[in-house]
Amino acid sequence: MDGTIIRIGFVVGGVILFLFGFWTHSFKKLAVNYAVIWGLLGVLMVLMGAIPILSEWTHMLAPGTGLAFFCVGALILFTEVQNSLVISQLNMKNRELAMQVAMLNQESERMMHELEELIQEQEEAYEKKDSVRD
C-alpha cells in the first residue's frame, strides 16, 4: 500500500513540476533552461510513477521509510525549484543592468565627443581673438 501511495505521489508531483515549469516560464519568472530541466524531471517522475517496473524499488522499502524518503525528496525538490527561480530572476536583472550600463557608456562617449568639439571650438575662438589683438 505504501508503494502505491509513493507511485501516486510521483505522478502528481511530476505533473505539478511540469506545469509549474511551463507556467513560470510563460510569465518570464523562470529561464528557459531551468524550465526545460524541470519539465523533463516532471515527465521522468510521471513515468516513474506510472510504469510499475520503474517504481518497483518502492516495495522493497519499509512502510514508514518510503514515505519519509518521499517527503524529504519533496522538500529538497521544493528548495531547488525556489533556488532556480531566484537564479533566473537574478540572471534577468543582471542582463538588464548590463544593457543599462552599455547604454550609459554609449551616452557618456557621445557627451565626451561633444565636449571635445566644444573645447576645440572655444580654443579656436580664443586663438582668433588673440590674433586680432596682436
Backbone as CSV, one residue per row, in Angstrom:
resi,resn,N_x,N_y,N_z,CA_x,CA_y,CA_z,C_x,C_y,C_z
1,MET,0.824,-1.204,0.000,0.000,0.000,0.000,0.866,1.266,0.000
2,ASP,1.955,1.221,0.772,2.847,2.373,0.860,3.498,2.676,-0.488
3,GLY,3.843,1.619,-1.244,4.438,1.795,-2.563,3.471,2.438,-3.542
4,THR,2.188,2.119,-3.417,1.177,2.715,-4.295,1.024,4.202,-4.012
5,ILE,1.072,4.573,-2.755,0.962,5.987,-2.387,2.155,6.765,-2.944
6,ILE,3.333,6.157,-2.846,4.533,6.821,-3.361,4.437,6.960,-4.878
7,ARG,3.943,5.916,-5.567,3.791,5.991,-7.021,2.805,7.087,-7.415
8,ILE,1.699,7.184,-6.706,0.721,8.251,-6.975,1.349,9.612,-6.692
9,GLY,2.137,9.682,-5.619,2.834,10.923,-5.296,3.806,11.325,-6.389
10,PHE,4.507,10.346,-6.983,5.416,10.646,-8.087,4.661,11.199,-9.296
11,VAL,3.526,10.597,-9.612,2.750,11.064,-10.766,2.230,12.477,-10.522
12,VAL,1.636,12.697,-9.358,1.086,14.022,-9.046,2.202,15.057,-8.970
13,GLY,3.297,14.719,-8.302,4.427,15.635,-8.194,5.030,15.949,-9.550
14,GLY,5.126,14.947,-10.428,5.660,15.169,-11.766,4.788,16.096,-12.602
15,VAL,3.475,15.904,-12.506,2.563,16.778,-13.247,2.655,18.200,-12.719
16,ILE,2.685,18.337,-11.405,2.795,19.672,-10.798,4.107,20.333,-11.210
17,LEU,5.195,19.587,-11.180,6.502,20.129,-11.548,6.538,20.551,-13.018
18,PHE,5.971,19.732,-13.895,5.927,20.068,-15.319,5.097,21.331,-15.552
19,LEU,3.922,21.392,-14.958,3.058,22.560,-15.131,3.670,23.808,-14.507
20,PHE,4.320,23.649,-13.362,4.953,24.790,-12.704,6.065,25.379,-13.569
21,GLY,6.900,24.518,-14.149,7.974,24.987,-15.021,7.430,25.721,-16.233
22,PHE,6.380,25.180,-16.839,5.780,25.826,-18.004,5.133,27.154,-17.625
23,TRP,4.399,27.164,-16.517,3.674,28.367,-16.096,4.634,29.501,-15.715
24,THR,5.663,29.199,-14.937,6.602,30.249,-14.528,7.409,30.772,-15.705
25,HIS,7.708,29.901,-16.667,8.427,30.386,-17.849,7.525,31.281,-18.695
26,SER,6.247,30.976,-18.749,5.348,31.801,-19.557,5.203,33.204,-18.976
27,PHE,5.399,33.368,-17.677,5.352,34.686,-17.049,6.740,35.297,-16.886
28,LYS,7.756,34.713,-17.544,9.136,35.212,-17.548,9.761,35.255,-16.150
29,LYS,9.376,34.324,-15.298,9.982,34.241,-13.973,11.057,33.160,-13.917
30,LEU,11.042,32.258,-14.892,11.984,31.152,-14.912,12.657,31.119,-16.282
31,ALA,13.968,30.994,-16.266,14.723,30.941,-17.524,14.374,29.656,-18.272
32,VAL,14.562,29.697,-19.575,14.140,28.580,-20.412,14.912,27.300,-20.089
33,ASN,16.209,27.429,-19.766,16.975,26.215,-19.464,16.472,25.540,-18.189
34,TYR,16.092,26.312,-17.180,15.531,25.731,-15.961,14.138,25.167,-16.212
35,ALA,13.351,25.835,-17.048,12.016,25.337,-17.372,12.104,23.976,-18.067
36,VAL,13.077,23.832,-18.961,13.251,22.553,-19.652,13.686,21.474,-18.665
37,ILE,14.597,21.817,-17.781,15.076,20.838,-16.796,13.928,20.379,-15.903
38,TRP,13.146,21.336,-15.384,12.038,20.957,-14.503,10.948,20.215,-15.263
39,GLY,10.729,20.575,-16.525,9.753,19.848,-17.339,10.180,18.408,-17.572
40,LEU,11.452,18.212,-17.900,11.953,16.851,-18.110,11.923,16.034,-16.817
41,LEU,12.263,16.673,-15.712,12.202,15.973,-14.435,10.760,15.608,-14.092
42,GLY,9.813,16.495,-14.412,8.402,16.192,-14.186,7.940,15.009,-15.018
43,VAL,8.336,14.974,-16.287,7.978,13.845,-17.145,8.603,12.562,-16.617
44,LEU,9.844,12.629,-16.181,10.524,11.464,-15.615,9.807,10.963,-14.365
45,MET,9.364,11.892,-13.519,8.637,11.488,-12.308,7.299,10.832,-12.656
46,VAL,6.610,11.365,-13.665,5.348,10.760,-14.087,5.598,9.348,-14.608
47,LEU,6.632,9.183,-15.409,6.954,7.854,-15.923,7.338,6.894,-14.798
48,MET,8.078,7.404,-13.814,8.459,6.555,-12.682,7.245,6.086,-11.890
49,GLY,6.281,6.965,-11.748,5.087,6.584,-11.008,4.111,5.754,-11.818
50,ALA,4.055,5.987,-13.121,3.058,5.314,-13.954,3.507,3.934,-14.424
51,ILE,4.796,3.752,-14.644,5.296,2.457,-15.131,5.751,1.635,-13.934
52,PRO,5.090,0.506,-13.689,5.385,-0.282,-12.477,6.828,-0.768,-12.372
53,ILE,7.456,-1.098,-13.482,8.816,-1.634,-13.398,9.818,-0.575,-12.935
54,LEU,9.526,0.705,-13.219,10.422,1.777,-12.786,10.246,2.123,-11.310
55,SER,9.109,1.766,-10.745,8.870,2.089,-9.334,8.796,0.828,-8.475
56,GLU,9.399,-0.240,-8.945,9.383,-1.499,-8.199,10.191,-1.404,-6.909
57,TRP,11.154,-0.523,-6.892,12.003,-0.362,-5.717,11.216,0.130,-4.503
58,THR,10.054,0.754,-4.715,9.284,1.280,-3.580,8.719,0.169,-2.707
59,HIS,8.531,-1.041,-3.267,8.002,-2.163,-2.478,9.071,-2.785,-1.581
60,MET,10.341,-2.473,-1.846,11.423,-3.030,-1.042,11.688,-2.221,0.224
61,LEU,11.120,-1.042,0.315,11.344,-0.186,1.471,10.413,-0.560,2.612
62,ALA,10.845,-0.268,3.805,9.983,-0.456,4.969,8.808,0.521,4.862
63,PRO,7.666,0.195,5.480,6.466,1.028,5.305,6.664,2.515,5.606
64,GLY,7.278,2.880,6.683,7.449,4.290,7.014,8.615,4.939,6.288
65,THR,9.594,4.130,5.914,10.801,4.656,5.278,10.509,5.249,3.904
66,GLY,9.688,4.577,3.131,9.356,5.070,1.798,8.668,6.417,1.844
67,LEU,7.741,6.559,2.762,7.038,7.828,2.901,7.983,8.921,3.388
68,ALA,8.886,8.574,4.300,9.862,9.553,4.794,10.797,9.997,3.667
69,PHE,11.289,9.036,2.850,12.134,9.391,1.707,11.390,10.299,0.728
70,PHE,10.123,9.997,0.492,9.329,10.805,-0.424,9.169,12.227,0.102
71,CYS,8.897,12.370,1.410,8.734,13.715,1.991,10.039,14.501,1.954
72,VAL,11.145,13.864,2.285,12.444,14.541,2.252,12.792,14.924,0.816
73,GLY,12.537,14.027,-0.123,12.785,14.338,-1.532,11.934,15.498,-2.020
74,ALA,10.679,15.546,-1.570,9.793,16.653,-1.965,10.301,17.972,-1.402
75,LEU,10.802,17.971,-0.176,11.351,19.198,0.405,12.598,19.664,-0.347
76,ILE,13.459,18.732,-0.682,14.669,19.082,-1.436,14.290,19.616,-2.816
77,LEU,13.333,18.977,-3.463,12.871,19.426,-4.778,12.268,20.821,-4.706
78,PHE,11.471,21.076,-3.687,10.865,22.401,-3.499,11.942,23.460,-3.311
79,THR,12.954,23.150,-2.518,14.049,24.092,-2.290,14.801,24.384,-3.582
80,GLU,15.058,23.358,-4.371,15.783,23.556,-5.627,14.960,24.336,-6.645
81,VAL,13.658,24.161,-6.637,12.797,24.950,-7.523,12.871,26.423,-7.118
82,GLN,12.832,26.689,-5.823,12.967,28.069,-5.351,14.323,28.652,-5.755
83,ASN,15.379,27.868,-5.604,16.713,28.337,-5.994,16.781,28.666,-7.479
84,SER,16.181,27.823,-8.318,16.229,28.096,-9.756,15.418,29.339,-10.100
85,LEU,14.327,29.601,-9.377,13.568,30.840,-9.599,14.410,32.061,-9.241
86,VAL,15.088,32.004,-8.114,15.922,33.132,-7.681,17.076,33.347,-8.655
87,ILE,17.716,32.274,-9.073,18.831,32.393,-10.011,18.354,32.966,-11.338
88,SER,17.187,32.518,-11.808,16.650,33.041,-13.069,16.361,34.529,-12.974
89,GLN,15.748,34.944,-11.870,15.430,36.362,-11.710,16.701,37.196,-11.599
90,LEU,17.713,36.702,-10.896,18.973,37.430,-10.790,19.684,37.516,-12.144
91,ASN,19.621,36.450,-12.933,20.210,36.492,-14.274,19.516,37.527,-15.143
92,MET,18.194,37.589,-15.055,17.458,38.580,-15.849,17.792,39.999,-15.400
93,LYS,17.878,40.226,-14.091,18.247,41.551,-13.588,19.674,41.907,-13.995
94,ASN,20.559,40.944,-13.957,21.947,41.164,-14.361,22.018,41.557,-15.837
95,ARG,21.236,40.884,-16.671,21.207,41.210,-18.097,20.668,42.623,-18.318
96,GLU,19.606,42.989,-17.583,19.052,44.338,-17.710,20.061,45.397,-17.266
97,LEU,20.763,45.126,-16.164,21.774,46.074,-15.691,22.921,46.209,-16.687
98,ALA,23.307,45.115,-17.303,24.377,45.180,-18.310,23.940,46.030,-19.503
99,MET,22.678,45.901,-19.902,22.187,46.733,-21.004,22.158,48.203,-20.606
100,GLN,21.747,48.492,-19.372,21.725,49.876,-18.907,23.133,50.461,-18.851
101,VAL,24.096,49.699,-18.378,25.481,50.165,-18.318,26.006,50.423,-19.726
102,ALA,25.686,49.541,-20.659,26.137,49.748,-22.040,25.532,51.026,-22.618
103,MET,24.261,51.267,-22.344,23.623,52.491,-22.836,24.234,53.728,-22.184
104,LEU,24.521,53.646,-20.884,25.150,54.774,-20.199,26.557,55.030,-20.733
105,ASN,27.300,53.977,-21.003,28.645,54.143,-21.588,28.561,54.793,-22.955
106,GLN,27.605,54.386,-23.749,27.434,54.972,-25.070,27.073,56.452,-24.953
107,GLU,26.187,56.781,-24.032,25.799,58.182,-23.815,26.991,58.995,-23.314
108,SER,27.782,58.404,-22.434,28.963,59.091,-21.915,29.970,59.370,-23.034
109,GLU,30.196,58.404,-23.904,31.108,58.611,-25.022,30.599,59.707,-25.953
110,ARG,29.311,59.733,-26.208,28.737,60.769,-27.063,28.918,62.145,-26.431
111,MET,28.692,62.231,-25.121,28.854,63.516,-24.429,30.318,63.952,-24.411
112,MET,31.222,63.011,-24.237,32.653,63.351,-24.259,33.064,63.862,-25.636
113,HIS,32.550,63.259,-26.665,32.858,63.707,-28.023,32.330,65.128,-28.252
114,GLU,31.102,65.387,-27.800,30.539,66.735,-27.937,31.342,67.745,-27.125
115,LEU,31.771,67.354,-25.932,32.563,68.234,-25.086,33.904,68.560,-25.741
116,GLU,34.546,67.576,-26.331,35.808,67.813,-27.028,35.621,68.773,-28.191
117,GLU,34.505,68.627,-28.921,34.226,69.545,-30.028,34.031,70.970,-29.510
118,LEU,33.303,71.120,-28.398,33.084,72.450,-27.818,34.395,73.072,-27.342
119,ILE,35.233,72.273,-26.713,36.526,72.776,-26.240,37.383,73.204,-27.427
120,GLN,37.364,72.425,-28.474,38.140,72.766,-29.654,37.620,74.060,-30.285
121,GLU,36.314,74.230,-30.347,35.738,75.463,-30.888,36.115,76.667,-30.032
122,GLN,36.081,76.488,-28.697,36.445,77.591,-27.808,37.924,77.953,-27.963
123,GLU,38.776,76.957,-28.099,40.202,77.229,-28.280,40.452,77.973,-29.595
124,GLU,39.747,77.580,-30.651,39.899,78.259,-31.942,39.393,79.700,-31.844
125,ALA,38.287,79.897,-31.145,37.750,81.256,-30.975,38.713,82.098,-30.141
126,TYR,39.322,81.503,-29.115,40.277,82.228,-28.275,41.522,82.595,-29.073
127,GLU,41.991,81.673,-29.917,43.170,81.962,-30.742,42.877,83.063,-31.747
128,LYS,41.686,83.083,-32.330,41.322,84.146,-33.254,41.263,85.494,-32.522
129,LYS,40.751,85.457,-31.307,40.649,86.684,-30.528,42.052,87.221,-30.194
130,ASP,42.970,86.313,-29.822,44.348,86.740,-29.538,45.067,87.242,-30.789
131,SER,44.811,86.631,-31.933,45.478,87.036,-33.157,44.963,88.407,-33.623
132,VAL,43.730,88.736,-33.322,43.169,90.034,-33.697,43.810,91.114,-32.829
133,ARG,44.095,90.861,-31.575,44.713,91.831,-30.663,46.142,92.139,-31.058
134,ASP,46.822,91.177,-31.594,48.242,91.395,-31.939,48.356,92.255,-33.116
